[in-house]
């Protein structure tokens, strides 16, 4: 049985926000994060770690994406 | 970990914006809300070029202050209007230094009701950081 999936949201004193998916595999992480991102604002930067691709077939060239 | 996003907070929810202002010490009854934007007033009593939908009048801020306002943009987000003087004092400084965004963001997250998500913990750390953990089914 896998570890519990979590979203951790860190709100810094200066108002900057980081949203992180923990123990996800595949695209479920992006969807879970996106709920909060849409309510809070826009992405300044976005990174995907290697385990994101365990559930999919994305190209390695998609490994790090910068958005916003 | 699979993914993380650094987010630029935008004021999108008027109700939560007002609640966050109240949390910073502005009484709710001193926050004016308009459907149509109204002119902000400067410390000489002059109408400024800036207009806003959510306004804190200068009498509630300080004797040398100008009105502070939030104008709803076409995108539906609220842009803060804070004079150069007020950027360095009182509530204006709190807005510019991110305290309002901090309060707003925390309220947005805690008010989010998403199916399959449950709040696990909220920790306000000594350095001012807030760490919120949400379980996902």
N, CA and C atoms of all chains as a GROMACS GRO file, in nm:
protein
  615
    1UNK      N    1   0.085  -0.119   0.000
    1UNK     CA    2   0.000   0.000   0.000
    1UNK      C    3   0.088   0.124   0.000
    2UNK      N    4   0.057   0.223  -0.088
    2UNK     CA    5   0.140   0.341  -0.101
    2UNK      C    6   0.125   0.437   0.015
    3UNK      N    7   0.216   0.532   0.022
    3UNK     CA    8   0.209   0.634   0.126
    3UNK      C    9   0.093   0.728   0.097
    4UNK      N   10   0.046   0.793   0.203
    4UNK     CA   11  -0.065   0.886   0.187
    4UNK      C   12  -0.026   1.001   0.095
    5UNK      N   13  -0.114   1.032   0.002
    5UNK     CA   14  -0.090   1.146  -0.085
    5UNK      C   15  -0.126   1.275  -0.011
    6UNK      N   16  -0.042   1.374  -0.028
    6UNK     CA   17  -0.065   1.501   0.041
    6UNK      C   18  -0.032   1.618  -0.051
    7UNK      N   19  -0.097   1.728  -0.023
    7UNK     CA   20  -0.057   1.857  -0.079
    7UNK      C   21  -0.003   1.939   0.037
    8UNK      N   22   0.116   1.994   0.021
    8UNK     CA   23   0.168   2.086   0.123
    8UNK      C   24   0.175   2.225   0.062
    9UNK      N   25   0.113   2.319   0.131
    9UNK     CA   26   0.112   2.458   0.085
    9UNK      C   27   0.187   2.541   0.188
   10UNK      N   28   0.292   2.606   0.143
   10UNK     CA   29   0.372   2.690   0.232
   10UNK      C   30   0.351   2.835   0.192
   11UNK      N   31   0.303   2.913   0.288
   11UNK     CA   32   0.280   3.055   0.264
   11UNK      C   33   0.385   3.132   0.343
   12UNK      N   34   0.475   3.197   0.272
   12UNK     CA   35   0.583   3.268   0.338
   12UNK      C   36   0.531   3.398   0.399
   13UNK      N   37   0.612   3.455   0.486
   13UNK     CA   38   0.574   3.580   0.552
   13UNK      C   39   0.547   3.691   0.450
   14UNK      N   40   0.622   3.687   0.338
   14UNK     CA   41   0.606   3.791   0.236
   14UNK      C   42   0.493   3.761   0.138
   15UNK      N   43   0.417   3.655   0.166
   15UNK     CA   44   0.301   3.625   0.083
   15UNK      C   45   0.328   3.530  -0.032
   16UNK      N   46   0.453   3.498  -0.057
   16UNK     CA   47   0.480   3.403  -0.166
   16UNK      C   48   0.435   3.263  -0.124
   17UNK      N   49   0.391   3.185  -0.221
   17UNK     CA   50   0.328   3.056  -0.192
   17UNK      C   51   0.393   2.946  -0.275
   18UNK      N   52   0.419   2.835  -0.211
   18UNK     CA   53   0.465   2.716  -0.282
   18UNK      C   54   0.366   2.603  -0.256
   19UNK      N   55   0.326   2.536  -0.362
   19UNK     CA   56   0.233   2.423  -0.351
   19UNK      C   57   0.307   2.298  -0.399
   20UNK      N   58   0.307   2.196  -0.315
   20UNK     CA   59   0.386   2.078  -0.349
   20UNK      C   60   0.302   1.952  -0.331
   21UNK      N   61   0.311   1.863  -0.428
   21UNK     CA   62   0.247   1.734  -0.417
   21UNK      C   63   0.345   1.633  -0.358
   22UNK      N   64   0.298   1.553  -0.264
   22UNK     CA   65   0.383   1.456  -0.196
   22UNK      C   66   0.323   1.316  -0.212
   23UNK      N   67   0.408   1.224  -0.251
   23UNK     CA   68   0.370   1.082  -0.265
   23UNK      C   69   0.271   1.054  -0.378
   24UNK      N   70   0.271   1.141  -0.477
   24UNK     CA   71   0.187   1.117  -0.593
   24UNK      C   72   0.265   1.040  -0.699
   25UNK      N   73   0.192   0.976  -0.784
   25UNK     CA   74   0.250   0.920  -0.905
   25UNK      C   75   0.161   0.960  -1.021
   26UNK      N   76   0.220   1.003  -1.129
   26UNK     CA   77   0.143   1.037  -1.248
   26UNK      C   78   0.076   1.172  -1.240
   27UNK      N   79  -0.029   1.188  -1.320
   27UNK     CA   80  -0.090   1.320  -1.339
   27UNK      C   81  -0.181   1.364  -1.226
   28UNK      N   82  -0.215   1.275  -1.135
   28UNK     CA   83  -0.302   1.312  -1.024
   28UNK      C   84  -0.246   1.428  -0.943
   29UNK      N   85  -0.116   1.436  -0.939
   29UNK     CA   86  -0.051   1.542  -0.863
   29UNK      C   87  -0.084   1.678  -0.924
   30UNK      N   88  -0.070   1.685  -1.054
   30UNK     CA   89  -0.094   1.813  -1.122
   30UNK      C   90  -0.238   1.859  -1.099
   31UNK      N   91  -0.332   1.766  -1.108
   31UNK     CA   92  -0.473   1.802  -1.089
   31UNK      C   93  -0.498   1.850  -0.947
   32UNK      N   94  -0.438   1.783  -0.849
   32UNK     CA   95  -0.458   1.821  -0.710
   32UNK      C   96  -0.401   1.959  -0.682
   33UNK      N   97  -0.283   1.987  -0.735
   33UNK     CA   98  -0.220   2.117  -0.716
   33UNK      C   99  -0.300   2.226  -0.786
   34UNK      N  100  -0.351   2.192  -0.903
   34UNK     CA  101  -0.419   2.292  -0.986
   34UNK      C  102  -0.542   2.350  -0.919
   35UNK      N  103  -0.609   2.270  -0.834
   35UNK     CA  104  -0.726   2.322  -0.762
   35UNK      C  105  -0.688   2.446  -0.682
   36UNK      N  106  -0.576   2.438  -0.613
   36UNK     CA  107  -0.534   2.548  -0.526
   36UNK      C  108  -0.471   2.661  -0.607
   37UNK      N  109  -0.397   2.624  -0.710
   37UNK     CA  110  -0.333   2.725  -0.793
   37UNK      C  111  -0.438   2.817  -0.855
   38UNK      N  112  -0.546   2.761  -0.906
   38UNK     CA  113  -0.650   2.841  -0.970
   38UNK      C  114  -0.715   2.937  -0.872
   39UNK      N  115  -0.729   2.894  -0.747
   39UNK     CA  116  -0.791   2.980  -0.647
   39UNK      C  117  -0.695   3.089  -0.599
   40UNK      N  118  -0.566   3.056  -0.597
   40UNK     CA  119  -0.469   3.149  -0.539
   40UNK      C  120  -0.415   3.250  -0.640
   41UNK      N  121  -0.389   3.208  -0.761
   41UNK     CA  122  -0.328   3.302  -0.855
   41UNK      C  123  -0.273   3.233  -0.976
   42UNK      N  124  -0.150   3.266  -1.010
   42UNK     CA  125  -0.088   3.209  -1.129
   42UNK      C  126   0.048   3.148  -1.093
   43UNK      N  127   0.091   3.052  -1.173
   43UNK     CA  128   0.220   2.987  -1.149
   43UNK      C  129   0.333   3.078  -1.194
   44UNK      N  130   0.430   3.098  -1.106
   44UNK     CA  131   0.553   3.169  -1.145
   44UNK      C  132   0.654   3.070  -1.201
   45UNK      N  133   0.659   2.955  -1.138
   45UNK     CA  134   0.745   2.848  -1.189
   45UNK      C  135   0.685   2.715  -1.147
   46UNK      N  136   0.716   2.613  -1.224
   46UNK     CA  137   0.653   2.482  -1.202
   46UNK      C  138   0.757   2.376  -1.234
   47UNK      N  139   0.776   2.282  -1.143
   47UNK     CA  140   0.875   2.178  -1.168
   47UNK      C  141   0.816   2.041  -1.143
   48UNK      N  142   0.854   1.948  -1.226
   48UNK     CA  143   0.810   1.809  -1.210
   48UNK      C  144   0.932   1.723  -1.184
   49UNK      N  145   0.920   1.638  -1.086
   49UNK     CA  146   1.030   1.548  -1.053
   49UNK      C  147   1.012   1.415  -1.125
   50UNK      N  148   1.117   1.337  -1.122
   50UNK     CA  149   1.120   1.214  -1.203
   50UNK      C  150   1.003   1.122  -1.175
   51UNK      N  151   0.957   1.114  -1.049
   51UNK     CA  152   0.852   1.018  -1.018
   51UNK      C  153   0.718   1.057  -1.079
   52UNK      N  154   0.708   1.182  -1.128
   52UNK     CA  155   0.588   1.222  -1.200
   52UNK      C  156   0.564   1.129  -1.318
   53UNK      N  157   0.673   1.084  -1.378
   53UNK     CA  158   0.663   1.009  -1.502
   53UNK      C  159   0.645   0.859  -1.482
   54UNK      N  160   0.638   0.816  -1.357
   54UNK     CA  161   0.616   0.674  -1.332
   54UNK      C  162   0.480   0.628  -1.384
   55UNK      N  163   0.383   0.723  -1.386
   55UNK     CA  164   0.250   0.685  -1.429
   55UNK      C  165   0.219   0.728  -1.570
   56UNK      N  166   0.317   0.778  -1.643
   56UNK     CA  167   0.288   0.826  -1.776
   56UNK      C  168   0.405   0.804  -1.869
   57UNK      N  169   0.394   0.860  -1.990
   57UNK     CA  170   0.497   0.837  -2.089
   57UNK      C  171   0.552   0.969  -2.143
   58UNK      N  172   0.551   1.073  -2.060
   58UNK     CA  173   0.598   1.200  -2.109
   58UNK      C  174   0.746   1.196  -2.144
   59UNK      N  175   0.783   1.281  -2.235
   59UNK     CA  176   0.922   1.290  -2.279
   59UNK      C  177   1.010   1.347  -2.169
   60UNK      N  178   1.133   1.306  -2.168
   60UNK     CA  179   1.228   1.358  -2.070
   60UNK      C  180   1.248   1.508  -2.087
   61UNK      N  181   1.223   1.558  -2.209
   61UNK     CA  182   1.240   1.701  -2.232
   61UNK      C  183   1.135   1.783  -2.157
   62UNK      N  184   1.030   1.716  -2.109
   62UNK     CA  185   0.928   1.786  -2.032
   62UNK      C  186   0.962   1.788  -1.882
   63UNK      N  187   1.078   1.738  -1.846
   63UNK     CA  188   1.107   1.717  -1.704
   63UNK      C  189   1.092   1.844  -1.621
   64UNK      N  190   1.147   1.955  -1.668
   64UNK     CA  191   1.132   2.081  -1.596
   64UNK      C  192   1.065   2.181  -1.687
   65UNK      N  193   0.960   2.235  -1.637
   65UNK     CA  194   0.890   2.338  -1.714
   65UNK      C  195   0.882   2.464  -1.630
   66UNK      N  196   0.905   2.574  -1.693
   66UNK     CA  197   0.886   2.702  -1.627
   66UNK      C  198   0.766   2.769  -1.690
   67UNK      N  199   0.671   2.803  -1.604
   67UNK     CA  200   0.549   2.865  -1.655
   67UNK      C  201   0.532   3.004  -1.601
   68UNK      N  202   0.412   3.056  -1.614
   68UNK     CA  203   0.377   3.186  -1.558
   68UNK      C  204   0.403   3.292  -1.657
   69UNK      N  205   0.786   1.304  -0.381
   69UNK     CA  206   0.732   1.428  -0.437
   69UNK      C  207   0.722   1.418  -0.587
   70UNK      N  208   0.619   1.472  -0.645
   70UNK     CA  209   0.601   1.463  -0.788
   70UNK      C  210   0.610   1.598  -0.858
   71UNK      N  211   0.561   1.700  -0.793
   71UNK     CA  212   0.553   1.828  -0.862
   71UNK      C  213   0.541   1.940  -0.759
   72UNK      N  214   0.601   2.053  -0.790
   72UNK     CA  215   0.572   2.168  -0.705
   72UNK      C  216   0.562   2.294  -0.789
   73UNK      N  217   0.485   2.387  -0.736
   73UNK     CA  218   0.456   2.510  -0.809
   73UNK      C  219   0.481   2.628  -0.716
   74UNK      N  220   0.555   2.727  -0.764
   74UNK     CA  221   0.566   2.854  -0.695
   74UNK      C  222   0.459   2.945  -0.753
   75UNK      N  223   0.375   2.996  -0.665
   75UNK     CA  224   0.254   3.066  -0.708
   75UNK      C  225   0.262   3.215  -0.675
   76UNK      N  226   0.219   3.296  -0.770
   76UNK     CA  227   0.204   3.440  -0.746
   76UNK      C  228   0.058   3.464  -0.709
   77UNK      N  229   0.035   3.500  -0.584
   77UNK     CA  230  -0.103   3.518  -0.538
   77UNK      C  231  -0.166   3.640  -0.604
   78UNK      N  232  -0.289   3.622  -0.647
   78UNK     CA  233  -0.368   3.734  -0.700
   78UNK      C  234  -0.494   3.745  -0.615
   79UNK      N  235  -0.534   3.868  -0.588
   79UNK     CA  236  -0.658   3.886  -0.513
   79UNK      C  237  -0.775   3.867  -0.609
   80UNK      N  238  -0.844   3.754  -0.594
   80UNK     CA  239  -0.954   3.722  -0.685
   80UNK      C  240  -1.089   3.726  -0.615
   81UNK      N  241  -1.089   3.702  -0.485
   81UNK     CA  242  -1.213   3.688  -0.410
   81UNK      C  243  -1.232   3.810  -0.320
   82UNK      N  244  -1.331   3.890  -0.354
   82UNK     CA  245  -1.352   4.016  -0.281
   82UNK      C  246  -1.382   3.992  -0.133
   83UNK      N  247  -1.464   3.892  -0.105
   83UNK     CA  248  -1.502   3.865   0.034
   83UNK      C  249  -1.378   3.828   0.117
   84UNK      N  250  -1.295   3.742   0.061
   84UNK     CA  251  -1.176   3.701   0.136
   84UNK      C  252  -1.075   3.816   0.146
   85UNK      N  253  -1.069   3.899   0.042
   85UNK     CA  254  -0.982   4.018   0.048
   85UNK      C  255  -1.022   4.107   0.166
   86UNK      N  256  -1.151   4.128   0.181
   86UNK     CA  257  -1.200   4.214   0.291
   86UNK      C  258  -1.172   4.148   0.426
   87UNK      N  259  -1.191   4.017   0.433
   87UNK     CA  260  -1.161   3.945   0.558
   87UNK      C  261  -1.012   3.957   0.593
   88UNK      N  262  -0.929   3.950   0.490
   88UNK     CA  263  -0.784   3.961   0.514
   88UNK      C  264  -0.746   4.101   0.560
   89UNK      N  265  -0.810   4.202   0.502
   89UNK     CA  266  -0.786   4.339   0.547
   89UNK      C  267  -0.828   4.356   0.693
   90UNK      N  268  -0.942   4.295   0.727
   90UNK     CA  269  -0.990   4.303   0.865
   90UNK      C  270  -0.891   4.235   0.960
   91UNK      N  271  -0.833   4.125   0.913
   91UNK     CA  272  -0.735   4.053   0.996
   91UNK      C  273  -0.612   4.141   1.022
   92UNK      N  274  -0.584   4.233   0.930
   92UNK     CA  275  -0.469   4.323   0.948
   92UNK      C  276  -0.504   4.446   1.031
   93UNK      N  277  -0.627   4.451   1.081
   93UNK     CA  278  -0.661   4.559   1.173
   93UNK      C  279  -0.755   4.664   1.117
   94UNK      N  280  -0.797   4.648   0.992
   94UNK     CA  281  -0.894   4.742   0.935
   94UNK      C  282  -1.034   4.691   0.966
   95UNK      N  283  -1.110   4.769   1.040
   95UNK     CA  284  -1.245   4.724   1.076
   95UNK      C  285  -1.330   4.711   0.950
   96UNK      N  286  -1.410   4.606   0.948
   96UNK     CA  287  -1.491   4.579   0.829
   96UNK      C  288  -1.580   4.698   0.794
   97UNK      N  289  -1.631   4.767   0.897
   97UNK     CA  290  -1.721   4.881   0.869
   97UNK      C  291  -1.647   5.000   0.808
   98UNK      N  292  -1.514   4.996   0.812
   98UNK     CA  293  -1.434   5.104   0.753
   98UNK      C  294  -1.384   5.070   0.612
   99UNK      N  295  -1.433   4.960   0.559
   99UNK     CA  296  -1.396   4.920   0.423
   99UNK      C  297  -1.517   4.942   0.333
  100UNK      N  298  -1.501   5.032   0.237
  100UNK     CA  299  -1.611   5.065   0.146
  100UNK      C  300  -1.603   4.975   0.022
  101UNK      N  301  -1.718   4.927  -0.021
  101UNK     CA  302  -1.723   4.837  -0.137
  101UNK      C  303  -1.822   4.895  -0.239
  102UNK      N  304  -1.779   4.904  -0.363
  102UNK     CA  305  -1.862   4.962  -0.469
  102UNK      C  306  -1.867   4.869  -0.590
  103UNK      N  307  -1.983   4.869  -0.655
  103UNK     CA  308  -1.993   4.798  -0.784
  103UNK      C  309  -1.919   4.875  -0.892
  104UNK      N  310  -1.931   5.007  -0.887
  104UNK     CA  311  -1.860   5.092  -0.983
  104UNK      C  312  -1.745   5.162  -0.910
  105UNK      N  313  -1.629   5.166  -0.972
  105UNK     CA  314  -1.512   5.220  -0.903
  105UNK      C  315  -1.527   5.368  -0.869
  106UNK      N  316  -1.478   5.403  -0.751
  106UNK     CA  317  -1.484   5.540  -0.703
  106UNK      C  318  -1.342   5.597  -0.692
  107UNK      N  319  -1.334   5.730  -0.705
  107UNK     CA  320  -1.203   5.794  -0.697
  107UNK      C  321  -1.143   5.782  -0.558
  108UNK      N  322  -1.013   5.760  -0.556
  108UNK     CA  323  -0.942   5.766  -0.428
  108UNK      C  324  -0.913   5.913  -0.397
  109UNK      N  325  -0.903   5.944  -0.269
  109UNK     CA  326  -0.882   6.082  -0.226
  109UNK      C  327  -0.744   6.093  -0.161
  110UNK      N  328  -0.673   6.200  -0.199
  110UNK     CA  329  -0.540   6.223  -0.146
  110UNK      C  330  -0.544   6.297  -0.012
  111UNK      N  331  -0.428   6.318   0.047
  111UNK     CA  332  -0.425   6.376   0.182
  111UNK      C  333  -0.463   6.523   0.183
  112UNK      N  334  -0.463   6.589   0.067
  112UNK     CA  335  -0.512   6.727   0.058
  112UNK      C  336  -0.663   6.732   0.037
  113UNK      N  337  -0.724   6.614   0.027
  113UNK     CA  338  -0.867   6.608  -0.002
  113UNK      C  339  -0.896   6.609  -0.151
  114UNK      N  340  -0.792   6.596  -0.230
  114UNK     CA  341  -0.804   6.598  -0.376
  114UNK      C  342  -0.839   6.459  -0.430
  115UNK      N  343  -0.926   6.458  -0.530
  115UNK     CA  344  -0.958   6.330  -0.596
  115UNK      C  345  -0.841   6.290  -0.683
  116UNK      N  346  -0.794   6.169  -0.664
  116UNK     CA  347  -0.681   6.120  -0.741
  116UNK      C  348  -0.730   6.053  -0.868
  117UNK      N  349  -0.637   6.029  -0.958
  117UNK     CA  350  -0.676   5.967  -1.085
  117UNK      C  351  -0.714   5.820  -1.067
  118UNK      N  352  -0.661   5.759  -0.962
  118UNK     CA  353  -0.688   5.617  -0.942
  118UNK      C  354  -0.830   5.596  -0.888
  119UNK      N  355  -0.892   5.489  -0.932
  119UNK     CA  356  -1.024   5.452  -0.881
  119UNK      C  357  -1.019   5.311  -0.826
  120UNK      N  358  -1.115   5.280  -0.741
  120UNK     CA  359  -1.112   5.146  -0.680
  120UNK      C  360  -1.253   5.101  -0.643
  121UNK      N  361  -1.267   4.970  -0.634
  121UNK     CA  362  -1.395   4.909  -0.593
  121UNK      C  363  -1.399   4.882  -0.443
  122UNK      N  364  -1.282   4.863  -0.385
  122UNK     CA  365  -1.272   4.842  -0.240
  122UNK      C  366  -1.179   4.950  -0.186
  123UNK      N  367  -1.231   5.030  -0.093
  123UNK     CA  368  -1.156   5.149  -0.051
  123UNK      C  369  -1.148   5.158   0.102
  124UNK      N  370  -1.029   5.189   0.149
  124UNK     CA  371  -1.009   5.226   0.289
  124UNK      C  372  -0.979   5.375   0.288
  125UNK      N  373  -1.067   5.454   0.344
  125UNK     CA  374  -1.047   5.599   0.342
  125UNK      C  375  -0.934   5.638   0.436
  126UNK      N  376  -0.868   5.747   0.399
  126UNK     CA  377  -0.747   5.789   0.468
  126UNK      C  378  -0.769   5.819   0.616
  127UNK      N  379  -0.892   5.860   0.652
  127UNK     CA  380  -0.920   5.890   0.793
  127UNK      C  381  -0.906   5.765   0.880
  128UNK      N  382  -0.915   5.649   0.818
  128UNK     CA  383  -0.901   5.524   0.893
  128UNK      C  384  -0.757   5.471   0.890
  129UNK      N  385  -0.670   5.545   0.820
  129UNK     CA  386  -0.532   5.498   0.804
  129UNK      C  387  -0.436   5.586   0.883
  130UNK      N  388  -0.439   5.715   0.853
  130UNK     CA  389  -0.349   5.808   0.923
  130UNK      C  390  -0.372   5.948   0.870
  131UNK      N  391  -0.335   6.050   0.951
  131UNK     CA  392  -0.366   6.189   0.917
  131UNK      C  393  -0.296   6.234   0.789
  132UNK      N  394  -0.179   6.178   0.760
  132UNK     CA  395  -0.105   6.217   0.639
  132UNK      C  396  -0.123   6.117   0.526
  133UNK      N  397  -0.211   6.024   0.548
  133UNK     CA  398  -0.228   5.917   0.448
  133UNK      C  399  -0.323   5.957   0.336
  134UNK      N  400  -0.314   5.882   0.231
  134UNK     CA  401  -0.409   5.890   0.120
  134UNK      C  402  -0.500   5.766   0.128
  135UNK      N  403  -0.610   5.772   0.055
  135UNK     CA  404  -0.694   5.651   0.049
  135UNK      C  405  -0.613   5.535  -0.009
  136UNK      N  406  -0.645   5.417   0.037
  136UNK     CA  407  -0.590   5.295  -0.022
  136UNK      C  408  -0.706   5.222  -0.089
  137UNK      N  409  -0.683   5.173  -0.208
  137UNK     CA  410  -0.792   5.107  -0.278
  137UNK      C  411  -0.750   4.983  -0.354
  138UNK      N  412  -0.849   4.907  -0.390
  138UNK     CA  413  -0.829   4.786  -0.471
  138UNK      C  414  -0.925   4.794  -0.590
  139UNK      N  415  -0.867   4.800  -0.706
  139UNK     CA  416  -0.946   4.813  -0.828
  139UNK      C  417  -0.962   4.677  -0.895
  140UNK      N  418  -1.086   4.642  -0.925
  140UNK     CA  419  -1.110   4.515  -0.994
  140UNK      C  420  -1.077   4.531  -1.142
  141UNK      N  421  -0.988   4.449  -1.190
  141UNK     CA  422  -0.944   4.459  -1.330
  141UNK      C  423  -1.036   4.378  -1.421
  142UNK      N  424  -1.016   4.392  -1.550
  142UNK     CA  425  -1.098   4.315  -1.645
  142UNK      C  426  -1.080   4.165  -1.626
  143UNK      N  427  -0.965   4.126  -1.575
  143UNK     CA  428  -0.938   3.984  -1.551
  143UNK      C  429  -1.007   3.933  -1.424
  144UNK      N  430  -1.067   4.027  -1.348
  144UNK     CA  431  -1.137   3.986  -1.227
  144UNK      C  432  -1.050   3.984  -1.103
  145UNK      N  433  -0.925   4.026  -1.116
  145UNK     CA  434  -0.837   4.034  -1.000
  145UNK      C  435  -0.834   4.177  -0.948
  146UNK      N  436  -0.792   4.190  -0.823
  146UNK     CA  437  -0.791   4.323  -0.760
  146UNK      C  438  -0.648   4.377  -0.753
  147UNK      N  439  -0.632   4.497  -0.808
  147UNK     CA  440  -0.501   4.563  -0.808
  147UNK      C  441  -0.499   4.666  -0.696
  148UNK      N  442  -0.395   4.661  -0.613
  148UNK     CA  443  -0.385   4.753  -0.500
  148UNK      C  444  -0.331   4.889  -0.545
  149UNK      N  445  -0.396   4.994  -0.497
  149UNK     CA  446  -0.345   5.128  -0.516
  149UNK      C  447  -0.300   5.181  -0.379
  150UNK      N  448  -0.170   5.196  -0.366
  150UNK     CA  449  -0.112   5.246  -0.241
  150UNK      C  450  -0.017   5.359  -0.278
  151UNK      N  451  -0.036   5.475  -0.217
  151UNK     CA  452   0.048   5.591  -0.252
  151UNK      C  453   0.192   5.567  -0.206
  152UNK      N  454   0.285   5.644  -0.263
  152UNK     CA  455   0.426   5.631  -0.224
  152UNK      C  456   0.443   5.653  -0.074
  153UNK      N  457   0.369   5.749  -0.020
  153UNK     CA  458   0.379   5.773   0.125
  153UNK      C  459   0.332   5.650   0.203
  154UNK      N  460   0.219   5.598   0.164
  154UNK     CA  461   0.160   5.489   0.242
  154UNK      C  462   0.231   5.355   0.225
  155UNK      N  463   0.314   5.347   0.121
  155UNK     CA  464   0.391   5.223   0.104
  155UNK      C  465   0.487   5.200   0.220
  156UNK      N  466   0.517   5.307   0.292
  156UNK     CA  467   0.616   5.298   0.398
  156UNK      C  468   0.558   5.312   0.538
  157UNK      N  469   0.427   5.302   0.548
  157UNK     CA  470   0.368   5.321   0.679
  157UNK      C  471   0.241   5.239   0.695
  158UNK      N  472   0.214   5.198   0.817
  158UNK     CA  473   0.087   5.136   0.853
  158UNK      C  474   0.040   5.023   0.762
  159UNK      N  475  -0.088   5.028   0.730
  159UNK     CA  476  -0.148   4.919   0.652
  159UNK      C  477  -0.091   4.914   0.511
  160UNK      N  478  -0.052   5.030   0.457
  160UNK     CA  479   0.008   5.033   0.324
  160UNK      C  480   0.137   4.952   0.319
  161UNK      N  481   0.217   4.966   0.422
  161UNK     CA  482   0.342   4.888   0.428
  161UNK      C  483   0.312   4.739   0.440
  162UNK      N  484   0.212   4.707   0.518
  162UNK     CA  485   0.176   4.565   0.532
  162UNK      C  486   0.133   4.506   0.398
  163UNK      N  487   0.063   4.588   0.320
  163UNK     CA  488   0.021   4.541   0.187
  163UNK      C  489   0.144   4.520   0.100
  164UNK      N  490   0.234   4.618   0.100
  164UNK     CA  491   0.350   4.611   0.011
  164UNK      C  492   0.447   4.501   0.052
  165UNK      N  493   0.456   4.473   0.181
  165UNK     CA  494   0.550   4.372   0.228
  165UNK      C  495   0.493   4.230   0.221
  166UNK      N  496   0.369   4.220   0.177
  166UNK     CA  497   0.314   4.086   0.154
  166UNK      C  498   0.227   4.031   0.265
  167UNK      N  499   0.210   4.108   0.373
  167UNK     CA  500   0.131   4.056   0.485
  167UNK      C  501  -0.014   4.031   0.442
  168UNK      N  502  -0.066   4.120   0.358
  168UNK     CA  503  -0.203   4.100   0.310
  168UNK      C  504  -0.212   3.974   0.225
  169UNK      N  505  -0.115   3.953   0.138
  169UNK     CA  506  -0.116   3.832   0.055
  169UNK      C  507  -0.106   3.708   0.142
  170UNK      N  508  -0.027   3.717   0.248
  170UNK     CA  509  -0.014   3.604   0.340
  170UNK      C  510  -0.151   3.570   0.401
  171UNK      N  511  -0.217   3.672   0.458
  171UNK     CA  512  -0.348   3.650   0.520
  171UNK      C  513  -0.448   3.600   0.418
  172UNK      N  514  -0.447   3.662   0.300
  172UNK     CA  515  -0.543   3.626   0.195
  172UNK      C  516  -0.522   3.481   0.150
  173UNK      N  517  -0.397   3.446   0.123
  173UNK     CA  518  -0.366   3.312   0.072
  173UNK      C  519  -0.408   3.205   0.172
  174UNK      N  520  -0.378   3.230   0.299
  174UNK     CA  521  -0.413   3.133   0.403
  174UNK      C  522  -0.565   3.113   0.408
  175UNK      N  523  -0.638   3.223   0.399
  175UNK     CA  524  -0.784   3.213   0.403
  175UNK      C  525  -0.839   3.141   0.280
  176UNK      N  526  -0.779   3.169   0.164
  176UNK     CA  527  -0.824   3.102   0.042
  176UNK      C  528  -0.808   2.950   0.056
  177UNK      N  529  -0.693   2.909   0.104
  177UNK     CA  530  -0.667   2.765   0.116
  177UNK      C  531  -0.762   2.702   0.219
  178UNK      N  532  -0.777   2.768   0.333
  178UNK     CA  533  -0.861   2.710   0.439
  178UNK      C  534  -1.009   2.712   0.402
  179UNK      N  535  -1.048   2.800   0.311
  179UNK     CA  536  -1.187   2.806   0.266
  179UNK      C  537  -1.215   2.716   0.146
  180UNK      N  538  -1.110   2.657   0.091
  180UNK     CA  539  -1.128   2.572  -0.027
  180UNK      C  540  -1.191   2.440   0.014
  181UNK      N  541  -1.300   2.409  -0.048
  181UNK     CA  542  -1.366   2.280  -0.021
  181UNK      C  543  -1.359   2.198  -0.148
  182UNK      N  544  -1.272   2.100  -0.148
  182UNK     CA  545  -1.249   2.019  -0.267
  182UNK      C  546  -1.278   1.874  -0.232
  183UNK      N  547  -1.358   1.812  -0.314
  183UNK     CA  548  -1.397   1.672  -0.287
  183UNK      C  549  -1.272   1.583  -0.280
  184UNK      N  550  -1.264   1.504  -0.175
  184UNK     CA  551  -1.152   1.413  -0.160
  184UNK      C  552  -1.030   1.474  -0.093
  185UNK      N  553  -1.038   1.604  -0.062
  185UNK     CA  554  -0.926   1.670   0.008
  185UNK      C  555  -0.969   1.698   0.152
  186UNK      N  556  -0.881   1.674   0.246
  186UNK     CA  557  -0.914   1.702   0.385
  186UNK      C  558  -0.795   1.770   0.453
  187UNK      N  559  -0.827   1.871   0.531
  187UNK     CA  560  -0.723   1.946   0.601
  187UNK      C  561  -0.659   1.858   0.708
  188UNK      N  562  -0.526   1.846   0.706
  188UNK     CA  563  -0.457   1.764   0.805
  188UNK      C  564  -0.391   1.850   0.912
  189UNK      N  565  -0.329   1.960   0.873
  189UNK     CA  566  -0.264   2.044   0.975
  189UNK      C  567  -0.239   2.184   0.921
  190UNK      N  568  -0.240   2.279   1.014
  190UNK     CA  569  -0.203   2.418   0.984
  190UNK      C  570  -0.104   2.459   1.091
  191UNK      N  571   0.017   2.493   1.049
  191UNK     CA  572   0.120   2.530   1.146
  191UNK      C  573   0.172   2.670   1.112
  192UNK      N  574   0.154   2.761   1.207
  192UNK     CA  575   0.212   2.895   1.193
  192UNK      C  576   0.349   2.892   1.260
  193UNK      N  577   0.453   2.903   1.180
  193UNK     CA  578   0.588   2.891   1.234
  193UNK      C  579   0.640   3.026   1.286
  194UNK      N  580   0.745   3.018   1.366
  194UNK     CA  581   0.795   3.139   1.432
  194UNK      C  582   0.845   3.244   1.333
  195UNK      N  583   0.893   3.198   1.218
  195UNK     CA  584   0.947   3.293   1.121
  195UNK      C  585   0.840   3.358   1.034
  196UNK      N  586   0.714   3.331   1.064
  196UNK     CA  587   0.605   3.393   0.990
  196UNK      C  588   0.550   3.306   0.880
  197UNK      N  589   0.618   3.196   0.854
  197UNK     CA  590   0.573   3.103   0.749
  197UNK      C  591   0.453   3.021   0.800
  198UNK      N  592   0.358   2.995   0.711
  198UNK     CA  593   0.246   2.907   0.746
  198UNK      C  594   0.255   2.782   0.660
  199UNK      N  595   0.248   2.667   0.723
  199UNK     CA  596   0.261   2.540   0.653
  199UNK      C  597   0.128   2.464   0.666
  200UNK      N  598   0.062   2.440   0.553
  200UNK     CA  599  -0.068   2.373   0.555
  200UNK      C  600  -0.054   2.239   0.484
  201UNK      N  601  -0.103   2.135   0.548
  201UNK     CA  602  -0.098   2.001   0.488
  201UNK      C  603  -0.240   1.952   0.463
  202UNK      N  604  -0.262   1.900   0.344
  202UNK     CA  605  -0.394   1.853   0.303
  202UNK      C  606  -0.380   1.709   0.254
  203UNK      N  607  -0.461   1.621   0.309
  203UNK     CA  608  -0.463   1.483   0.262
  203UNK      C  609  -0.549   1.471   0.138
  204UNK      N  610  -0.506   1.388   0.047
  204UNK     CA  611  -0.579   1.368  -0.079
  204UNK      C  612  -0.614   1.220  -0.093
  205UNK      N  613  -0.741   1.190  -0.113
  205UNK     CA  614  -0.782   1.050  -0.128
  205UNK      C  615  -0.742   0.996  -0.264
   0.00000   0.00000   0.00000
